[in-house]
Amino acid sequence: MSLNFVFLLILFAAFCHAGWSTIVKKSGNGLAIMAMTSIIEIIIFLPLVFTVPLPSTNIWFFIFATTILHGFYRYSVITSYKYGDLSFVYPIARGGSVLIIGLISLLIIESNISVLGVIGILLICFGLFMISFLTARKFNRIAFIIAITTASLIATYTILDGMAVRRSENGFTFIYWMLLLNGIPMLVYALLSKNGLRKKNSYNLIDGIVAGILAILGYGLVVWSMQFIEIAYVSSIREVSIVLATLLSFYLLKEKDAKKRVIPSIIIFIGVTILYFQIK
């Protein structure tokens, strides 16, 4: 498998994730959009799980663990919208997760990460944190705590998913089952909540379908890529989605604060460029 091709797929996944985030942000009902994402995942992957071997016992452990973690993560994202601006919470959550994954990879997993690789990861983290604090009007303690919690959840399920896809005899076995099940906790919550799918005329069906497809590509390709590239590198490279989200925010959402993200976005781009030359 060409690593250049894998790198391009990660960049494409980042674009999909940026598109999904933009739809959730502009929808007005993020809970309903996430629920519809889960429905799309079930429709697509329910038949696909019958085309791959059944997961082994230890892989089932990873599947159930990541399903629970993804449920808490999606709930944490929805909660963050209530207490803080997305432009403050989201970069901290993503940057924090990259930093945590990098530290765990170095200290516990003992991954093959070079000195330049560490510099690239740190530049990406720094750029993400800059975006958050440059766009914040004031420090929001509650939103910061939620963001750090979200970062911990992202880091945990990313590492588990990376380990699982590497340990699976067939990587698609884990990917298909993970994508089939990981949205079910949020779907159940959205069905029970009066502010979810039951709140009529608060979301757009087309937006939900597009968001579902983008979410699948945005994370499915990332997990698949972890078979070939270090988990810490993949998780860092995909954060170029922040740069893409900045462009989308500026041109589609007409956000004035998007201009403040130009310099941090350049720093993130430099970090991703460094990582590209570490995986060749």
N, C-alpha and C positions, 0 to 999 in steps of 0.2 A: 504494500500500500504506500503510495507516494505521500510523504509528509507535507509536501506543498499543497496537495489536494486536500488533505485533512485540515491544514491551516485555513484554506479558503472556505471549507465547510463550517469551521468555527466562526469565521467572519460572517458567513451567511446566517448562521444561528444567532449571532449577535444582532443582525439586522431584524430578524424575525422577533427576537425578544424586545427590541426597541419598539417595533410596530405593535406588539401585544400590549406593552406598557402604555403606549400612547392611546390605544383604544380604551383600555381600562380607565385611564385618567379622564378622557373626554366623555365617557359614557354617561356619567352621572349616577350610575348604579354598578359599582365595581363588583359587588357581591353577585349580582345576577350574571354579569359577564363571566366571572370565574366559574359559576355554576354551569353556564352554557359551554364553557371550555371543557369542563368535566364530561358533559354529555357527548360532545364531539369526540373526545378521547375514547369513551366507551363504545360509541358507534363504529369507530375505525378499528380499535384494537381487540374488541370481543371476537370477531372472526379470525383475526391474525394470530391470536394465542394458540389456535388449533393447528397452525402451520409450523410450529416449532416444538422441540421436545419439552416435556414438563420440567420445571425447575427442580433441582435437587433440594434436599432438606435444608442445607445451610443457605442456599440461595433464597428459599422461602423466608428465612429469618430476615434477610436484607430487604425483601419485598415488603413484608409487613412493617418493618421498622421505618422504611422510607415513606410508606403510605401515611403512617402516623405523623412523621416529621413534616411531610408536605402539607398535611392538613393544618397543623399548627402554623406553618409558614404562611399559608394563604390567609389564615385568619389574622395573623400578625400584620400582614400587608393591609388588609381591610381596616384593621384597628388603627394603623398608623395614619390613614387618611383622616380619621376623626380628630386626632390630637396634634398633627403637624403637617406642614406643607410637604408635598411629595418631593420637591426640589431639595429639601433638607434631609428628610428621612431616607430616601432611596439611595443617594450616593454613600451615606454612612453605612447602610446595610450591605451594599455591594462591596464597598471598600473594606469594611470590617471583615466580611467573609473571605475576601482574597487574602488579607493579612493572616487570619486564623488558619486558613488552609495551607498557606505557605509555611507558617511556623510548625504546624503538625506534620507536614510533609518532611521538613528538615529534621525535626527532633524525634519524631515517633516512627513515621513510615520509612524514614531514611531513603528518600527519593533521590534520584540523580539530578540534582539541581546545581547548576554552575554559579559562580560568583556573579557573572553578568546576568544570569537568570534571576538571582536574588535582587539585583539592582533594578531590573525590569519590573519585577513584581512590586517593589517598593515605590517606583515611579508611578505605577498605575494606582496604587493605594493613595499616594500623596495627591495625585490629580483628582481622584474621587472625593477625598476629604475636602480639597480646595473648593470643588463645586458646591458642596454642601454649605460650607461656612461663608463663602462669598455671596451666595444667594439668600442666606438667612438674614432676616431683619433683626432678630434677637435670638438668643440661645433658649431653646425649648427643652427643659430637662426631661419632661415626660416623653416627648417625641424622641429624644436622644436614647432614653432607656429602651423604648420600643425598637428603635433602629438597631441597637446593639443586640437585643434579643433576636431580632430577625436575622442579623448577621451570623449569630451562633447557629441558628436553625439551618440557614443556607449552607454554612460550612460543614455541618454535621451530615446533612443528607447528600451533599456533593461528594464528600469523602466516602460515605457508605456506598453510594451509587457507583463511584469509580472503582472501588474494591470489588463490588459485586459483578460488574460487567467484565472485569479482568479474571475473576474466578469462575465464571460461567463457561461450561463447555461450548455453549452457543450464546454469544453475546446478545443476540436478538431475543432469546428467551427471557432474559432479565428485562431488557428494554421494553418489550411488548407488555409484559405483566406489570411492570412499574408504571407505564403510561396508562394502562387500563385502570389501575386501582388508585393512583395517587391523588386523583381529584374527588374521589367518592366522599371523604369526610366533609369537604366544603360543599359538595352537592347536597348532601343530607341537611347540612346547616342552612343552606339557601332555600331548600324546600320548606323547612320548618319556620324560618324567619319571615316576618311580615314585610321586611325590607328587601327580601330576595326576589325569587321568581314570582312570588305571589303579588308583588307590587307592580301592577299592570301599567303599561305605557311609560315605564321608567327606563327602558332599555330597547335596543334595536336588534332584531333577530339577525340581520346580516352582519352587524358588528360582532355579535356573539359567535357566529360561524367562522368569520375571518379570524377572530381572536383565538378560537380553538385550534385552528390549523396552524397559526403562527406559534402558539404555545407549544404544540407538539414538535414542530421543527426546531423551535428555539431551545428546547431542552433535550429532545431526543438525539439530535445530532451532537450535542455537547457530550452526553453520556457515551455515545458510540465512539467519539474521538478519544475518550480516555483510555481506550484499549491500546492506542498507538503513541500517545503523548502524555507526559507527566500530568497528573491531576492538577497540580498547582499551576502549571503553565496554561492548561485548558481553561481553568476557572478565571485566570487573569486575562487571557486574550479575549474571552467573550465579553469582558467589561468594556470593550470598544463600543458596545451597545449604548453606553452613556454618551459617547460622541455622536452616534447616530441619533439618539433621542434628542440631543441638543439641536441638531439640524432640523429634526421634525418639529420640535417645540418652537423653533424660530420661524420656520416657513409655514407650518400647518396650524399650530396653535397660537401663533403670533404672540408668544411670551416675550416680554421685554427683558426679563432676567436672563434669557438665553445668551445674550451677548456677554454676560459675565463668565460664561462657561467656556469661552473660546480658548483662553490660555491654559486652563486645566485640561481641556480636551486635547490640546497639543502635547502636553506632558504625558497624558495617557497614551496617545498615539506613539510617542517616542518609546514608552515602555513596551508597548505591543511590538514595535519594530525590533527592539532588542531581543524579545522573546522569540520572534520569528527566526532570527539567526542562531538561536540556541537549540532549535529543534531540527535544523537542517542536518 
